[in-house]
Structures are given as structure tokens and as C-alpha cells.
Amino acid sequence: MTQDTHLPLAGITVVDLTRVLAGPYCTMMLADLGARVIKIENPDGGDDSRQVGPFVDGESAYFASINRNKQSIALDLKRPEDRAVLDRMLETADVLVENFRAGVMARLGYTWEALHARHPRLVFASISGFGQTGPYRNRPAYDMVVQAMGGLMSVTGEAGGNPARVGVSIGDIGAGLYATIGIQAALLKRAQSGVGERVDISMLDCQVALLENPIARYSATGSVPRPLGTRHPSITPFDMFATGDGFIVIAVGNDTLFGKLCEALDRPAWVRDARFINVPARNEHHVALKAVLEERLMQDTTAHWETILEAAGVPHGPLNGVPQILDDPHVAAREMLLDIGIGAARTLRVAGNPVKVGESPALRGVRNPPALDQDREALLREFGNNA
């Protein structure tokens, strides 16, 4: 497999035993940054996400969106001959990533202790719902389970309404991102010590880590955080507002910006209004402030107010849907959209990699997501009985 030697993780080999989302998202990030990722799949259908729609010519767009830049080989780890192939891979691998439920790797005979004794330089990363320790360690989990248990759903949704799931799988993606950080930290430490480390990522831990404001707010005030819609709990105006033809988000983080906003909207008297004179006052009177802001903003279009607020230096942005993101010139300039092959010569547009390191574009020469067992012949030549 040809690799871009200019990327920061070039020369790193990752053996990938993950499936569905959290683990594959992590290994995609590593692959995008230059690592060689060898995806080990179940011979009976492969990664579970291959069966998740939507489908393009019978191939899963869900799978394709998070498995670029990887090689695939199907191995049954209950068969000695297939285990032998994996064992030979681990002799030269830098990282092993798995996201089985806690205890599954041990039942397969691949404990951290055994692998560390045989391959002391190997970084062993585990991503699971609840981690390798603690009373919940053996429980299964999916994204929404940890969103609920981790408190994220309790602060998401409209004020006064029911809790809501975040619109993307932040439980899985958060764990994948934290795992990527942990793996790179372990590789950096190995460069100094020569010894690999265990990386233990719990999806629940990651959700708790994302509650930076709610936990601190509850600890400081004793007030239980609740859903607030788009409004910020401590800063006003920091919300989404109706305009004449849609919505706009305005984020005013201090009194100076509020003054600029008032000038831009031709409402300078608001700065002297006792209800709006500083952040605490605006927080207390957020309903009244939103009402007068929307009364003004609804007098013209979102595009008009974007021009006005841009000139005034007030942080703002339109409410974009996916079609608008795909047409956004800044998103295109940042190379955040990729066209990859899928199905019978079809093209699928997916999100790119936001991590830019130095002058090397992180996604030069993208390799299409592999078909199940696509690289078997080449990998068996490298790691098979005659390797």
C-alpha cells in the first residue's frame, strides 16, 4: 500500500480490530494522518456497519464514510491459521485498536499482559462503552446509551421540553477522538521509553469529559442544568434568532461586543438600558432581549444582517443545513469535503479531516474504503505462512 511519507504518522502500522463507529472513526483519523491501517474483519459479513444504510449500489454509505485509507482482510480469530496471520502482523505493528466489550479480547487470548510480554513496543488501545475497570465494565453500550448516562441528553433540547439526543453520534465520535489522542500520546511516550502503553477509553468517560460547563455550573451553584435550546446559560445574547427569511446565530461574549451589536442594529439606546447594561443583567432579562432583537432582525434577511454584523466585527453565522455546507466556499477552501468511490463507479461525498499539520495536506491520495477482504492476497503474501 502506497503511503504519503510526508504525513505525521507515516511509518506507523495500526492493526484495527474495530467495527461500527467509535473504533473505525479513530483508525480513520490515524490513517488520514499517515498511518497504515490494516482492518481485520469477521469473515461472516465483515464490519457490522457494512449492513447499515443508506446504500449505494448495494454498498453501505455509512461504512464508506468512516473507513477510507484502510486495507481489509477477513480473519476468524477462533481458527488457528487465521490467528497465526494476526500474530505475525502484531510482530511488527505499532498499535492495536479494538472496541469489543470488556473481556472479549481476553476470551480470545489477547490480553494486554500477554501481548505486552510478547510485543513490548506495541500500543494496545481499547474503546468500550464503560472501560476496562469499574462496576459497569461488562455492560454493552451504544451511542445513545452513553449520551443518556453521561448527562449530555439532560442538557440538550428545547427549554421546558424533553431531553434529546445530539443530532450526531457524539458518544461514539467523542470516544474515537479521545482514543486518537491517547494513542498518539502513547506513541510519543514510547519514542522516549521504548515501551508501549495500554490506552483505555470509555465512551461514558468521554461524555462526562464533554460536560465542561454543566458540571462546573452545578458544582458552583447547586442548580441542576436543564435543556436551554440554543441559548447559552451564562452569556447573553448567545443564541439563534429569527430573521426576515430564516435564522441567524449571534454570539456576544462581552459588553464591548454588545455595544458593537447595538450600533450595527442602529439601536444604541440598548447599551444604556438597565436590563441590558452588562452580562448579569442581560442573562436575567434574556427573554426581553431576545424579543427586541428578533423584532429588529425580522425586518430584513439573514444575508443582509450577515453583511452588517461582519462589518461590525460581531461573531455570527447563518443556520446552515447540509446542502449549504456542501456549497460553502470556505468549507471547500479548507478541503473539508472528499469524493470517494462507492458502488459501480459511483461517487460519495464525505467529510474530510479537520487536522492540518504543517504544509502536508492530511488527505493527499485518498484510498477508497475497502471491500470486505479486498487486500487478502497482498496481506497473506506479507504475513502468511510463507512470510
Secondary structure in CASP SS format (residue, H / E / C, confidence):
PFRMAT SS
TARGET T0000
AUTHOR 0000-0000-0000
METHOD secondary structure of the structure
MODEL  1
M C 1.00
T C 1.00
Q C 1.00
D C 1.00
T C 1.00
H C 1.00
L C 1.00
P C 1.00
L C 1.00
A C 1.00
G C 1.00
I C 1.00
T E 1.00
V E 1.00
V E 1.00
D E 1.00
L C 1.00
T C 1.00
R C 1.00
V C 1.00
L C 1.00
A H 1.00
G H 1.00
P H 1.00
Y H 1.00
C H 1.00
T H 1.00
M H 1.00
M H 1.00
L H 1.00
A H 1.00
D H 1.00
L C 1.00
G C 1.00
A C 1.00
R E 1.00
V E 1.00
I E 1.00
K E 1.00
I E 1.00
E E 1.00
N C 1.00
P C 1.00
D C 1.00
G C 1.00
G C 1.00
D C 1.00
D H 1.00
S H 1.00
R H 1.00
Q H 1.00
V C 1.00
G C 1.00
P C 1.00
F E 1.00
V E 1.00
D C 1.00
G C 1.00
E E 1.00
S E 1.00
A H 1.00
Y H 1.00
F H 1.00
A H 1.00
S C 1.00
I C 1.00
N C 1.00
R C 1.00
N C 1.00
K E 1.00
Q E 1.00
S E 1.00
I E 1.00
A E 1.00
L C 1.00
D C 1.00
L C 1.00
K C 1.00
R C 1.00
P H 1.00
E H 1.00
D H 1.00
R H 1.00
A H 1.00
V H 1.00
L H 1.00
D H 1.00
R H 1.00
M H 1.00
L H 1.00
E H 1.00
T H 1.00
A C 1.00
D C 1.00
V E 1.00
L E 1.00
V E 1.00
E E 1.00
N C 1.00
F C 1.00
R C 1.00
A C 1.00
G C 1.00
V H 1.00
M H 1.00
A H 1.00
R H 1.00
L C 1.00
G C 1.00
Y C 1.00
T C 1.00
W H 1.00
E H 1.00
A H 1.00
L H 1.00
H H 1.00
A H 1.00
R H 1.00
H C 1.00
P C 1.00
R C 1.00
L C 1.00
V E 1.00
F E 1.00
A E 1.00
S E 1.00
I E 1.00
S E 1.00
G C 1.00
F C 1.00
G C 1.00
Q C 1.00
T C 1.00
G C 1.00
P C 1.00
Y C 1.00
R C 1.00
N C 1.00
R C 1.00
P C 1.00
A C 1.00
Y C 1.00
D H 1.00
M H 1.00
V H 1.00
V H 1.00
Q H 1.00
A H 1.00
M H 1.00
G C 1.00
G C 1.00
L C 1.00
M H 1.00
S H 1.00
V H 1.00
T C 1.00
G C 1.00
E C 1.00
A C 1.00
G C 1.00
G C 1.00
N C 1.00
P C 1.00
A C 1.00
R C 1.00
V C 1.00
G C 1.00
V C 1.00
S C 1.00
I H 1.00
G H 1.00
D H 1.00
I H 1.00
G H 1.00
A H 1.00
G H 1.00
L H 1.00
Y H 1.00
A H 1.00
T H 1.00
I H 1.00
G H 1.00
I H 1.00
Q H 1.00
A H 1.00
A H 1.00
L H 1.00
L H 1.00
K H 1.00
R H 1.00
A H 1.00
Q H 1.00
S H 1.00
G C 1.00
V C 1.00
G C 1.00
E C 1.00
R E 1.00
V E 1.00
D E 1.00
I E 1.00
S E 1.00
M H 1.00
L H 1.00
D H 1.00
C H 1.00
Q H 1.00
V H 1.00
A H 1.00
L C 1.00
L C 1.00
E H 1.00
N H 1.00
P H 1.00
I H 1.00
A H 1.00
R H 1.00
Y H 1.00
S H 1.00
A H 1.00
T H 1.00
G C 1.00
S C 1.00
V C 1.00
P C 1.00
R C 1.00
P C 1.00
L C 1.00
G C 1.00
T C 1.00
R C 1.00
H C 1.00
P C 1.00
S C 1.00
I C 1.00
T C 1.00
P C 1.00
F E 1.00
D E 1.00
M E 1.00
F E 1.00
A E 1.00
T C 1.00
G C 1.00
D C 1.00
G C 1.00
F E 1.00
I E 1.00
V E 1.00
I E 1.00
A E 1.00
V C 1.00
G C 1.00
N C 1.00
D H 1.00
T H 1.00
L H 1.00
F H 1.00
G H 1.00
K H 1.00
L H 1.00
C H 1.00
E H 1.00
A H 1.00
L C 1.00
D C 1.00
R C 1.00
P H 1.00
A H 1.00
W H 1.00
V H 1.00
R H 1.00
D C 1.00
A C 1.00
R C 1.00
F C 1.00
I C 1.00
N C 1.00
V H 1.00
P H 1.00
A H 1.00
R H 1.00
N H 1.00
E H 1.00
H C 1.00
H H 1.00
V H 1.00
A H 1.00
L H 1.00
K H 1.00
A H 1.00
V H 1.00
L H 1.00
E H 1.00
E H 1.00
R H 1.00
L H 1.00
M C 1.00
Q C 1.00
D C 1.00
T C 1.00
T H 1.00
A H 1.00
H H 1.00
W H 1.00
E H 1.00
T H 1.00
I H 1.00
L H 1.00
E H 1.00
A H 1.00
A H 1.00
G C 1.00
V C 1.00
P C 1.00
H E 1.00
G E 1.00
P E 1.00
L C 1.00
N C 1.00
G C 1.00
V H 1.00
P H 1.00
Q H 1.00
I H 1.00
L H 1.00
D C 1.00
D C 1.00
P H 1.00
H H 1.00
V H 1.00
A H 1.00
A H 1.00
R C 1.00
E C 1.00
M C 1.00
L E 1.00
L E 1.00
D E 1.00
I E 1.00
G E 1.00
I E 1.00
G C 1.00
A C 1.00
A C 1.00
R E 1.00
T E 1.00
L E 1.00
R E 1.00
V E 1.00
A E 1.00
G C 1.00
N C 1.00
P C 1.00
V C 1.00
K C 1.00
V E 1.00
G C 1.00
E C 1.00
S E 1.00
P C 1.00
A C 1.00
L C 1.00
R C 1.00
G C 1.00
V C 1.00
R C 1.00
N C 1.00
P C 1.00
P C 1.00
A C 1.00
L C 1.00
D C 1.00
Q C 1.00
D C 1.00
R H 1.00
E H 1.00
A H 1.00
L H 1.00
L H 1.00
R H 1.00
E H 1.00
F H 1.00
G C 1.00
N C 1.00
N C 1.00
A C 1.00
END
